[in-house]
Amino acid sequence: MSTREHHNTLSRKSSMGFRAAFPCALLLPLLLLLLPVFSDASSRLYIVYMGEKKHDDPSMVTASHHDALTSVLGSKDGAMKSIVYSYKHGFSGFAAMLTESQAEELAKLPGVINVKPNTYHKVHTTRSWDFLGMNYYEQSSLLKKANYGEDIIVGVIDSGIWPESRSFDDNGYGPVPARWKGKCQTGAAFNATTCNRKIIGARWYSDSIPEEMLKGEYMSARDLDGHGTHTASTSRRSSVVPGTLHAVERGITVVFAGGNSGPTPYTIQNAVPWVITVAAATIDRTFPTVIMLGNNDKLMGQSLYYNSTSSSEFETLVDGCNNDTETNITGKIVLCSTPYQASTTAPPVLSLALMIVRFAKAGAKGLIFARYALNGMEYLNACNGIMACVLVDYEIARRITSYMRSQMTTAVVKVSPAVTMVGSGVPSPRVTAFSSRGPSTEFPGILKPDIAAPGASILAAVGDSYQFMSGTSMACPHVSAVAALLKSVHPNWSPSMIKSAIVTTASITDRFGMPIEAEGVPRKVADPFDFGGGHIEPDRAVDPGLVYDIEPREYTKFFNCTLRSFDDCESYMGQLYQLNLPSIAVPDLKNSVIVWRTVTNVGVAEASYHVRVEAPAGTIMSVEPSVIQFANNTRTATFKVTFTAKQRVQGRYTFGSLTWLDGNTHSVRIPIAVRTIIQDSVADTS
């Protein structure tokens, strides 16, 4: 188990090429980790973006970068020393060490769209694929239609790979596809033969990174952190921001993690419209552990405690966290709890790990730890092989505390080994507490996240073993793999169509037909800012009926407006809800707003759909036409959605949906979020 998903920062990036074939498919999440930073006090690394390539020859693109630097630095030699990387394939741009004034001069040159200081970012299986209905041994419609992902080539940017893991065994794979143009870059503990017929290529990057930030790292594509191996192997059970737009323009679907700063609103990351942004949800697996108190009460928690040979006797139970005086815990089981925090990222994980180490050194026999959500088994990483550790909720902790007070100094407890429970007895899915929430602060007219997928307590490869990790980075590869399979079945579909198919076929109810919930304080029914269109349903996505497609030039206009102000950018960015996305977000409804959408029929040629509307509270919502018809010569239909405010208040967001139904098999649903306002300068006066 590992807690790195929540608090570690990668100091370099690696990219790998992978091949998916029988028995499973593979599409890996590309997490962009820009190179961090500084060579001296006067210069730093800047990223210079120049948009589309002006030349097909990569050497000419690089030469144009040298010329631009030479014009600012005054010499060719200075330009060659300054440049770190030249981006010459998907788009034009470069990374260079510059002073602030040099960066400002570069930004003024013709052809330079944007110059920004470099940044770096935090890194954001078994049962999860069965939970999604993607078990190889069962008849998954998507897997079967995609020929189980045979000969798909995909890429990942992450912390690297541990190639010896059994998850990357190439047994049964044929030759590397002839269309592969990559390479297997060598380095520390990573030679040319480390790649195989599954890991077909690898590259690594470390230029300009200070030595102290690389301390302990493999100077190669080998994974020290474990994050890259975990996400890669999650996808296997079954694409970048200096270049994501250009990837989408070339037909590559890009999937990003939404972040781990939930359940606080306005924390969602990666909110640009051309990517699929993923939230994390639980799966139908728990590890129940019986806690028997001295009064014979049997309470339930979760743990990975499996040492059946340990003593089954009662042990003394003490409160080791809340007493003012130091408690002797040698040979005893300790009850601890920490206050719930709005952001369930690093602090709870670190505090629990520190407690475990401290209690183990003091001779404790075990730990019962109370926290709000029990789906993070990686929190127990530090317990493994040391002592029995059990997670309980605050209600169970209260009952234990009440028993301890009644017994004074004679409280005892017995912890049984954990068992595994899967299936209908486990309420799932639920949006995890740590999963970042919308709306987007940068682009409130774009509804994010797009979709939720399994991301809690995911078991996948780390090094030569397998560990639990939780995070939206664990949810991301599940969506990536589904996107790869959809592309295999529908090779002519654009990334927007694949995204639409995933979002519009998602589920908003659990296996009992109850609304999916979102963890928080308190737990609530999930809304579009928690999970976008809902929880991913792979087999439904293969046949969505209708899709919402977008011309790449619309994305380009959006991107250019985020970098520099053009004539119509203010109006355009103020009406982002007009982008033909499979969702609608209107953050500024004063009186009435008209939103346009176009759908493309990807089902049978002759079809008729009627609309079903769920208006957000406080609004009147109408759709024209209410019925759309398709024939052999008509593949698209445009409709108008009108929102009218029923209340003249500075309100909060309310939610609804718009669904097209063909009365047969297709239900094409998009989520809607609307906020009424009366003043532009404030969001909510309540």
N, C-alpha and C positions, 0 to 999 in steps of 0.2 A: 504494500500500500504506500501511497505517496501523497504528500500535501503540497507538492511543488506547484500544482495548477493554481493555487491561490496566492502564492507570494514570491515566487522566484522570477527573475528577469534574465532573459537570454542575452549573452554578450556577443553572440555571433549568429549567423544564419547559415543553414545548409539547405540545399535543394536536391531532391532525388527524383529520378524517373522510375516509375513502377509499371509493371504489366499485370493485368488481371486476366486470368483464364480459369478453366475448370479447376476447383469447383465454385469459386466465388468471384465477385466483382470488386473493383477497387477504384475509388476516386478520393484523393486525399485533400484535406483542407490546406489552402495556402495562407498561412498566417504571416503577414508582412512584418518582418523585424528589421527595421532600418539600422544601419551601422551607427553606433554611438560615437563619435565625437571628437576629441580635441588633441591637437599636437602641441600647441603652446598658447600663451595668454592672448596673442594678437590674431590668431587664425583658428578657424573651426571648419568642420565639414558642412558644406552646403549642397543641396540637391537642386540642380538646374534642369527645369523641364522645358522642352522645346516642341512638344506636341508630336504630330505625325512626322514620320521620316520624309525627308525631301529626296532621298536617294535609295535605290534598292541595294546598292553595294554597301555592305556594312563598313568597309574601310573608308569610304567617302563620308559616311555619317560621322565616324570618329574624327576624320580630318576636319570636318566643320566644327567639332567641339574644340579641337586644338586651336583653330583659327579664332574662335570666340574668346577663348582664354588668352591667346596671344595679344589680341587687341586691347585687353584690359591690363594684363600683367606686363606687356611691353617686350616680351621675348618668347621665342619658341621654347627655349630651354626652361624658362619659368613655367610655361604652360604644361610641359611634360612632367615637371616635378610636382605641380599642383594637382593634376588630375588623378583621381583614385579609381573611378570606374566610368566606363563609357557605355551608355545604354543605346544600342544600335540595331536591335532586332525588332522588338515589338513596337518601339517608339523611339523618339530622339531625346536624349538628355544625358547628363553626366553628373558625377559627384566629384567635388574638388575642395581642397583646403584653401580657404579664402579669408581675408579680413572682412569686416563689416562693410567698409567703403568699397572694396573690390566687388563684393556681392551686389551692392547697390548699383555699381556701374554696369555689371553684367545684366541686371534686370532691365536696363534701359536699351539694350541692344535689340535690333530687329530680329524677330524670330524667337526671342526668349519670352515664354509665357509666364513663367513663375520661377522665383528663386527663394528657397526656404532653408533655414538651418535644419540639419539632420536631427532626427529624434530616434528614440528606441522605445520599444513597447514590451509589456509583460505578455508572457505566453498565456494565453487564455485557455475480444470481448465474447463474452459468452451469451448470457441470457438476453441481452438487449436486441439482438437480431431475431431471436425467436419471438420476443414481445412484439416486434414490428411485423410478424407474419412472414419473415424472410428465412425460414428454416430450409436448408437445402433438401432435407429429406421429406419435406412436405411440398405440396403443389402450389408454390408461389407463382402467381400469374406473371408478375414483373420479372422474376428470375428466369422463368422458363422462356418468356418472349425475348429476353435479352441474351439467351444462350449462355446464361450464368456468367455474363461479363467477359466472354472469351475475347482475347486480344485487344482489350482496351488499354491504352497508354495514358497515364495520368501523372501529375506532378505534385509535390508538396514542398513548401518552404517552412521549416521548423528547426528544432534544435539538433536534428540529425537522425541517425538510424543505428540500431544495433543489429547488424546483418545476420549474426549467428542465431538470433531468435528463431524458434520453430515456426513463427508466424510468417517468415520470409523464405521458407524452404521452397525451392523451385522444382521439387519432384513432380513429374507429370506435365511440366510446361514444355512447349515446343521451342523452336528457335526464336530469338529476338526478332520482332517485326522489322522488315527491311526499311520501313519508313522512319525508324528511329534515327535521329541525327545527333543525339547527345553523346556524352562521354562519361567515363568513370574516373574522376579525378582522384589521384592518390594523395596520401598524407599519413599522419601518425595513426598506426594500427588500422590502416585502410589502404590496401593495395589494389592493383588492377584486377586481381582475381576475386576480390571481395564482392564485387557485383556478380549477379548471376542472371538466370533467365526470368527472374521476377523483379529483383532490384536491378534494372537494366542500365542505370546511370546515376551518378552522384556528383555534385559540385559543392564547394564550400568557400566561404568568404570571410576574411578577417582583416583586410587592409584598413589602416588608420585607427585601429582599435588599440588603446593603451594596454601595455603588457599586464598591468594590475587587473584589468577587467577580463583578461584571458587566462588568468591563473587557474590551473587545474583543468582547463579545457583541452580536449583533443584538437590538435591542429589538423583537422580533417572533417569529413562528414560523419564520423562516428559520434554517437549520441552519448554524452555524459549525463545530461539532465534527466533523460528518460521520457520527456514530454513528447518528442517527435516520434519515438518508437511506439509509444502508447497510442497516439492518434493514428499513426500509419497502420498499426495492426488492427485497430478498431475498424477502419475502412476495409482492411483486407478481409475481415470476416464477411465480409461481404464478397478560384484558382488563382493578386498581388497588388498597396494603393499606388508608388511611382508608376505600375503598368496594368491595373485591374480593368480599367475602361478599354484599353487597347486589346486585352485578352477577350473581353466580351464582344468587341467589334469583330473579332476573328472567330467567333462562335464558341468560345470557351466559357463554360459556366463557372462562376466564381462564388465560393461559399465562405462566409466568415462567421466566427464566433461573436455573439452579442455582448459578451463581457460578464463579469462575475461580481457586480456591485449592487445586486438586488437585495431586498425587494424595494429599495428606494426608487421612486419615479425619476425620470429624466437622466437615467444612467446608461441607457443603451449606447453601444458603440457600433461603428461600421454601418452608418445609416444612409450611405449613398444608394441611389435607387437601382443601380444595375447589378448589385450583388444580392445573394440570399443571406440574410442575417438570422442566426439561429439562437433560439432560447433553449434552456436545458430543462428536462423533465425527468421524473422518476420512472422506474420500470416495476414490473410485477414480481419482484424478488426481495425477500427480507431474510434476516438471520436471527430469528427469535431466540431469546435466552431466558430461561426461568430463573427468577430470583426468589428464593424462599426465605421469609423472615422467621424469626424465632417463635412467632405466634402462629405459624403455619400458613400465613397469608402467602399466596403465590402471585407474584407480580411479573410483568413482562418487559424486557428491554431488548436491545440488539447488540450483538458482539460477534467477533471472529474467534472467540475463545473455544478451542476444540480439543484441549488436552484432557482426554477422558481418563487418563491414568492418574490425574492429580487427586488429592484428597476430596472426598465427598462429604466431609464433616462440616458442621457449622463453624464459622469463623467470627471473631469479634468484629462488630461494625462500629465505626467512629465517623464523626463529622470532622473532616480534615481541612476544610476550606473556610469555614465561617466563624471559627473560634478566634477570640482575641489572643489566647495563650497557645503556645506550641503544644500539639497533641502527639503523644507517643503512638506511632502507627506501625511499629515493627510487628510483623505477623498478623496484621489486621487488614480488613477491607474498608476502604475510605470512600465516603460519600462526598461528592463535590458538585458545585454548580457555578455557573457564571451568568450574569445578567444577559438577557437577549440584546443583541446589537442590530441596528438597522442594516448595516453592511456585514454580512456573514462571510467575509473573506479571510484575510490573514489572522486577525487577532484571536478568534476562537481556536483555530488550528494550532497556532503557536503556543497559546496558553495551555492547551490540553497536552501538547507534546512536552512542554516544560514541567507540567505537573507530574506526568508519568515518569519522567527521568528523575525528578526530585523524590517522588514516593518510592520508586524502585530502589534508589540509593539508600533510602531510609528503612528498607526492608518490608514495605507493604506487600500484602498478599494479593491485593486486587484493588480496582477502582470502579466505582459506579459514578458516572458523570452525567449530569442533567443538562440538556440543551433543548431548544425549541423544536428543531427538525432532526429526525433520526436517519436521514438518508445518506449521510456522509461517512461511509465505513472507513475511508482513508484517514479519518481523524484518529483511528485506533492504531495507526502504523507503528507508533513507538511502543505499543504494548506487546507486539508480536514476539512470542517466546520469552517474555519477561514475567507477565502476570495476567490474571483475568481482568479484562476491562469491558464494561458494559455501558452503552448509551441508553438513557431513559429520558422521558419527557418530564416536564415540571410537575405534572399531576402525580406521576409515579414517585418522583422525588419527594413531593409533599407527604405522601402516604408513608414513605420510608422514614422521613423526619419525624412524623407524628408517632410512629412506632418507637423510634429511638428515644424520644422524650418520655414516653410512657415507661420505658425500661431503665431509664437513667444510665447506669454503667454496665448493664447486662445485655445489651442489644447484640444479637448475633444474626448472621445471614449465610446462606449457602447458594453459590452460583453454579448452575448446571452448564454443561457444554452447549454451545449453540447448535441449532439445526438450520437447514435451509428450507424456506417455504417459497414456492412460486405458484403463479396462476391466479385463479379467480378469488382466492382468499386474501389477496393483497390489493387494497384500493389503489388504482393507478390508471393512467398517469396523472401526476400532479406537477405543476410548474414549481421548480425548486426555489427556495428562498434566496439563494445566491444569484440566480439568473437575473441579469440586468433588465430593467423595465423601460418602456417608452413613457412619454413621447420623446422624440429627438429634440434636443435643445438647438441643434444647428439647423435642422430641416423639419420643422413641425408639420409641414404639408406632405411629408412622406411617412406613412405608417410603418413603424418598426417595433419589435422584430417582425420577421416574415412568417416564421414557423417554429415549432418546438419539436425536439427529438430527444431520445434518451441521453442523459448527461450526468446522472447521479449514480455513484458507486459502480462505475463501469470497469469491468475486469478485462485487462488487455496486457500486451507484452511490455515489459520494462527490463532491458538488459536480457539476461538469460532466463528470466522468470516472468511471472505475471503478477500484476498488482492492481489494486483498486485506485481509481482516480475519479474526481468529480469536477465538473466545470463545463462551461459552454464549449470549450475546446474539445470535450469528449462528445458533445452533441453534434458538433460540426461535421465530423467524418461520416456520421450516419446519413446526414443529408447529402453529403458529397457522393457517397456510394449510390444512393438512390438516383441522383442526378446523372451519374455515369451510366447506370442501367437504362434510364429513360433515353439518353442520347444514343445508346446502342439500339434500342427499339425504334426510335424516331430520329435517324441521323440528320434529317433536314430541319429539325426544330431548332429555333434560335434559343439562346440562354433565357430570354424573356418568356418564351413559351414553356420552357422547362420549369422555370420559377412559378409561372402561373399554374401549371398543372399540379405542382406540389402544394401551393397555397390554397387553391380553390377546392381541392378534394380532401383537405385536412379534416380531422374529427374535432368536435368541440364537446364530445361526451365520452365518458369512460365506458368500460365493458358492461356496466350495469345500466347504461343509458342515462346516467346522472351527469350534470355539467362538470367538466374538468375544473378542479380547484387550483388555486395558486397559494403556495405557502407564503406566510407573512404574519403580521400581528394586527388583526387576527387573520386566520386563513379565510379566503374568500373565493367566490366563483371567478375563474380566470376571465380576463377581458383581452381585447386585441393588443394592449400595451404589455401584457404578460406573454402572450404566445402567438401574436399575429393572426393568421388564419386558423390556427389550432395545432393539433398534434399530427405529425406526418403519418400518412396512410399510403405506403408504397404501392400496393396492388391497385388502389383506386386511381393513383396518379398516372398510370400507364394509359388510361382511357378517360380523359377528363371531359370529353364532349366539346367544350369551348375553351379557348385560351385568350388571354390578353397579351398581345404582342406589341413591341415598341421598336421603332426605327432607331438604329444606333446614333443617328445624328441628333436625336433628342437628348440622349445621354451626353453627347459631346457639347451641346449648347449648355446644358446644366453644369458640366465640369468646368468649361471655360468661364462661366459666370461666377463660380466659386473662387477662381484664381484672379480674375480681373473684371472690372466693371465695364460692360459694353452698353450700347445705346438702350436696349430694351431689357437689360438684366433685372432692373428693379421690379418691373411688372412681371417678368417671367418667374423670378424666384418667389414673388409674393403669391403666385398661383400654381405652386408645384402639384396641387391636387389635380391639375389637368393632365399630368403625365398618365399614360395609359397603363397604370399599374393594377395588379389584382387586389386592390384595397383603395380606400378613400379616407383621407384625413383632412378635415376642414378646421383649422385652428382659430378662425376669425369670422364666425358667422354673425353678422350684425342684423341684417334683414333677410335677404335671400341670396343664394348662390346657386349657379347652374354649373354642374360638372358633367363633362362628356367622357364617354368610354366607348371603345370599339372591341368587339369580340370576333374571333376567327373560329369557324367551325372546323374541328379536326376529327369529327365523328362521321356518321353516315351522311351522304350528300344531301338527302332530303330530310329535313328535321324542322320541328317547330318547338320553340321554348316560350314558356310564360314566366313572368317575374313574380317573386315573392319578396316582400319588403318587410324588414323589421326596423322601424324608424328609431333613431336615437332619442332618448327621453328629452323632451323640451323642444323637439323639432317636428315639422311636418315634412314628409319625404314622399316625392312622387317620381315615377319613372315613365318616360315616353320613348318609344311605344312600350306597351306592357306585354306585347307578344312579338317575337321576331321569328321570321321564316327564312329557311335556307333551301336552296335548290342546287342543281348541278352547276349553274352559272353564277351562283351567289354564295360566296364563302365568308363574307364579313358582314357585320351589321353594327351600326352606330346607334347609341341610345343616349338620352339626356336624363340626368338625375337632378332634381331641384330640391334644395333644402331651404326651408323657411323657418325662422325662429318663432317659437310660440311664446317665449318669455323674454322680456326686455331686461336682462340682468347680465352682470359680469360673471359668467358661470364657469362651471368645470366641464371637463370632457364627459360626454355620454356616448354610449356605444350601440351599434346596430349592425345590420347586415343586408346584403342584396344577393338574392339567389335566383339563378335561371334554371328552370326545371323542364325536362322534355317529357315528363309523365311516364318515363320508362326507367332508364338506368342512370341518367346523368343528373347530378345536382351540383351546380357550379356556383359556389358561395364565396363572396368577398367580404372581409370585415370593414367596418366603418367607425370612425371616431370623429365627433363634432364637438366644438366648444363655442358657445355663444358669448359674444362680447358687446359692450356698449362703448368702450374706450380702448384705443390702441395701446395706450401707455401702461396698462396694468393687465394682469392675467386673471386675477381672482380677488375680489374684495371681501369674500366671506371670512 
